[in-house]
Amino acid sequence: MITGDQKRDEIFLRLKKAMEQILQVTREKDINKRPEVTWGTHMVNDLGVDSLEIMDLVAVVEKEFGIKLDVQQFASQGVIGDLVGYIFDELKKRK
């Protein structure tokens, strides 16, 4: 049986992969300038995510997880760990 923590870890890895595909900063050629995406990474302060990237991320996350997200709520999460919790909660509602 999958625990809540395991599910959150899976969500984090899938979200991180999606972010790496979409966000220019995560594709920085100089590895020393490339920010690390962790549970505590802030989307705006650490990654410089703008409103267009938020919209792109929402679309990718909705497709990846098969859920519908509120863009404002998604954007207000800020820290990746909070975003994982938001996606986790939305997935639980779906059941």
N, C-alpha and C positions, 0 to 999 in steps of 0.2 A: 504494500500500500504506500502510495506517495504521500509524504507529509507536506504540510503547508510550507515549511522551509525549503524543501526540495523543489516544490512548485515555484516558489519565489526565485530560487537560484536559476531554474530553467527560464523563467520570464526575463531575469536579468541578462542572461547570456543571449537570448533571442533579441532583446531590446538593444543590447550593445552591438550586436551584429548589424541590426537595422541602422543604428546611428552611424556606424562606421561606413556604411554604404552611402548614406545621405549627406553627412556633414563634411564639408571641405576640410575643416581643421583636423579631423581624424585621419585625413589622407596626406598630411604634411610630409613632404619628402624627407626633411631632416628629422630623424627619429627623436632627437633631443628636444625638438620644439613641439612634437606631437603630444597632446595631453592624454593622460591615462583616464579611461572611463572606468570609474569605480562606483560603489554604492553611494559614496559621499560626493561625487562629482556634481557640481551645479551646472545646469544646462546653459544659463546665460553667463554667469561669472567665470566659469572655467572653460566652457566650450564656445562661448560667444554666439549661441544659437539665436537667430533672429526670427521674426514672425513668419517669414516665408518657409524657413526650415521647420518651424513648429508645424505648419500646415502639412508639409511633406512628411514629417515624422508621424503625425496623426494618421495620415492616409496609409502609410506603410504598416504602422502598428495595428490599425483596424484590419487590414488585409491579413497580416501575419497571425493575428489571434482570433479573427472572425468575430470581432465585437465592434460596437459603435461607441465612439468616445465623444465627450463634450470637449471641444477645443479649448474653451476658457479654463475648464478644470484641469485639462492636460497641461496647459501652459503654466498654471499656477503651482504645479507640483515642485518645480525648481530643482530639487535634488533627485538624482537618479533613483535612490532607494525609495523615496516617496512616490515616484512615478511607477515603480515596480508594484508598490502597495496598491496604487490606484488601479492598475491593470489587473492585479490579482482579485481585487474586490469586484471589478466589472465582470471578470470571468466567473466568479462565484454567483453573481446575479443571474447569469445565463443558464445556470443549472436548474 
